[in-house]
Amino acid sequence: MLSLLVFAFQAPAAPEPFVERLAYSQEAGTAVTSFHFSSDGTRLAVFFHDGEKTQIILDGEAVDKGHDYFAGPVFSADSKHVGWAHGDRKGKKEKWQVLLNDKKVGSYDWAGLMTISDNGTLGYWSGKGVKLSKEGWYTGGKYTLMVGKKKSGETRQSPATPPLLSDQGKLIGYTALDQGYLIFLGKEEIGPFMWVSGLTATPDGKAVAWTATSMPDGSDGMGFGGMAPGGSGMPKFRGEAYLDGKIVSGEEDESCASPTLSADGRKLAYIIQRNDEVSVSVSGQTWKVRAGSASSPVISPDGKKVAVVLDHGTASTTLGMPDLNTRWLDGMDEAAMDESGTWVLRKPDGECFLYIDGQKALGPFKRAVLPVWSPDSEQVALRVQTDDGWIVVVGKTESPTYTSVGTPVFSSDGSKIAFGAQDGQEVWWKVMELPKKE
């Protein structure tokens, strides 16, 4: 009898990763704001707005209702753990709660910039005495970095990125803004830099790389020494790429961004800018192709190839600052001003191509987002935005068009690809068969 009772209360079996299913359907009158599948598609978090507040539905259950703000969610690689935070506005103040697996782990005046390791360790920034200014950003107070239950860092200015954790939940490093951008690796403080545009490491944390922009000569921290960005006194910046603390970039690089390391730490790829054009540098060798903007580079699982989306129609720098922007082609939506002066979501307007090892492999597209490699390093998937919506493209194979799509994942043998897709009020886990290899 006991065994029967235990069986009766077991959780439902997780769905199969490569079986298509309707994962969620939202009732009429409210709109799905965003959806987030775990990497294998077995779990789903949906955010929707009911006209007043935002709610989160996790695996089909309403687990967190009626809040003003959310951060996350972040799923562990095995899909067993999920973390997020919610915030509520109380007059001029905010109150935030951080949750791991739907259990509260901390209360703060602000929380965000979250990540989670393969073993389910949650890392995030928390704020005490932090307030939202009338200009729209947070000021005052102090920020504490939490890794699990441990306080692992602190700054009185804005944290710049989520903490970087190893696959086993050990803190590798983080960046923060404090009279310039600083990098913290263990007890070592590196900087200040004018800009830090990427911090990455191998899964075990043994190799660390970052890209940054050095402080210009004559500057006084973030004040430029009285030199206004974009003005006639604007200094010339120098982009730098570092591997294990040593500069590996060229002196002619105006800006460097979005570093990525192979799993064994032997190959480093990053985006560079020279003469207002971008390209890709791989282990000290720069591709001959030049473009206006780029996605982050992605190294194949076997460590031998590099894929990137290059846009030959649009530039990447903004506001005269040394910010080499890969965000648009990494999938982050941006605002743009239309002819009437109204801020609207930017529409795809470029001429994007997939490049592999410096050679055109696919395109053109108006917008293509961050390549995804198959496990055998032979195929690449792209999310592509069209005038009508989003599709997933693998070689000559294209999916139907959806309202939006999530990051695709290949089956282990490369015969299928699966991805989340919003189709109006419905959220699907879609599976697409791929042609057999010849």
Secondary structure, DSSP 4 states (H G I P E B T S, - for coil): -HHHHHHHTSPPPPPPTTS-EEEEEPPTTSEEEEEEE-TTSS-EEEEEE-SS-EEEEETTEEEEEEESEEEEEEE-TTSS-EEEEEEEEETTEEEEEEEETTEEEEEESEEEEEEE-TT--EEEEEEES-EE-TTSSEESSEEEEEETTEEEEEESS-B-SPPEE-TTS-EEEEEEESSSEEEEETTEEEEEESEEEEEEE-TTSSSEEEEEEPPPTT--GGGGGGPPTTSTTPPPP-EEEEETTEE-S-TT-SEEEEEEE-TTS--EEEEEEETTEEEEEETTEE-S--BSEE---EE-TTSS-EEEEEESS-----TTSS----HHHHT---EEE-TTS-EEEPPP-S-EEEEETTEEEEEEESEEEEEEE-TTSS-EEEEEE-SS-EEEEETTEEPPPBSEE---EE-TTSSEEEEEEEETTEEEEEEEE-PPP-
